[in-house]
Amino acid sequence: MIIYVNYNKQTGEISVDQNEPIIPNTLELNTNTVVDSDNNLSFEISFNEGVYAEQMGYRYAPDNITPSPIPPGGGPEGEI
C-alpha cells in the first residue's frame, strides 16, 4: 500500500490518501501532531487495521491457541 500525503502551504491543509485498495476510514491524520517549522514538517498518520480487515473480508483468528495436553498413555494411538 502506498500512502499519499499532500501539504498545501497556502492553507496549511494536509490531506492523506492511498492507492488501491481504497477503503474509506482506514487512514487518519492526527491534526494535533502537525508541527510546521522553518526546516521540517512532521505529523502522525494512523492506519485502522480493523476497518481494513473487515472491508477486505478477513476474519479474526486468535494466535494464542493452547493445544490440549497429551493424556496419560499418549493419546489415541496408545503409549508413547
C-alpha positions in Angstrom: 0.0 0.0 0.0 1.2 3.5 -0.9 0.1 6.4 1.2 0.0 9.8 -0.5 0.3 13.0 1.6 -0.3 16.5 0.3 0.6 19.6 2.2 -1.0 22.8 0.9 1.5 25.5 2.0 -1.0 28.3 1.4 -3.8 26.9 3.5 -1.8 24.6 5.8 -4.2 21.8 5.0 -2.8 18.2 4.9 -4.7 15.5 3.0 -4.0 11.8 3.1 -4.9 9.3 0.5 -3.9 5.8 -0.6 -3.6 3.8 -3.7 -5.6 0.6 -4.3 -7.5 -0.8 -2.5 -9.1 2.4 -1.4 -11.1 1.7 1.7 -12.7 4.7 3.5 -11.7 5.4 7.1 -8.5 3.3 7.1 -6.1 6.3 7.1 -6.4 9.1 9.5 -4.3 12.2 10.0 -3.9 13.3 13.7 -4.1 17.1 13.3 -2.9 17.6 16.8 0.5 16.2 15.8 1.2 18.6 12.9 4.4 20.6 13.5 5.5 23.0 10.7 8.8 24.8 11.3 11.2 26.5 9.0 13.1 23.3 8.3 10.6 20.5 8.9 7.1 19.3 8.6 6.0 16.4 10.8 2.7 14.7 11.6 1.2 11.4 12.5 -0.9 9.2 10.3 -2.7 6.1 11.7 -3.8 3.0 9.8 -7.0 1.4 11.1 -6.3 -2.3 10.7 -9.8 -3.3 11.9 -11.6 -1.3 9.3 -9.2 -2.6 6.6 -9.6 -6.2 7.6 -13.3 -6.0 7.9 -13.7 -4.5 4.4 -11.3 -7.0 2.9 -13.3 -9.9 4.3 -10.7 -11.1 6.7 -11.8 -12.9 9.9 -10.1 -12.6 13.3 -8.3 -15.8 14.3 -6.6 -15.8 17.7 -3.0 -16.6 17.6 -2.7 -17.7 21.2 -4.4 -21.1 20.9 -3.0 -23.5 23.5 -3.1 -27.2 22.4 -4.7 -29.7 24.8 -2.2 -31.6 26.9 -1.4 -35.2 25.8 -3.4 -37.6 28.1 -1.6 -40.3 30.0 -1.0 -43.2 27.7 -0.1 -41.0 24.7 -3.5 -40.4 23.3 -5.5 -42.5 20.8 -2.5 -44.4 19.4 -1.5 -45.9 22.7 1.5 -45.2 24.9 4.5 -43.2 23.8 
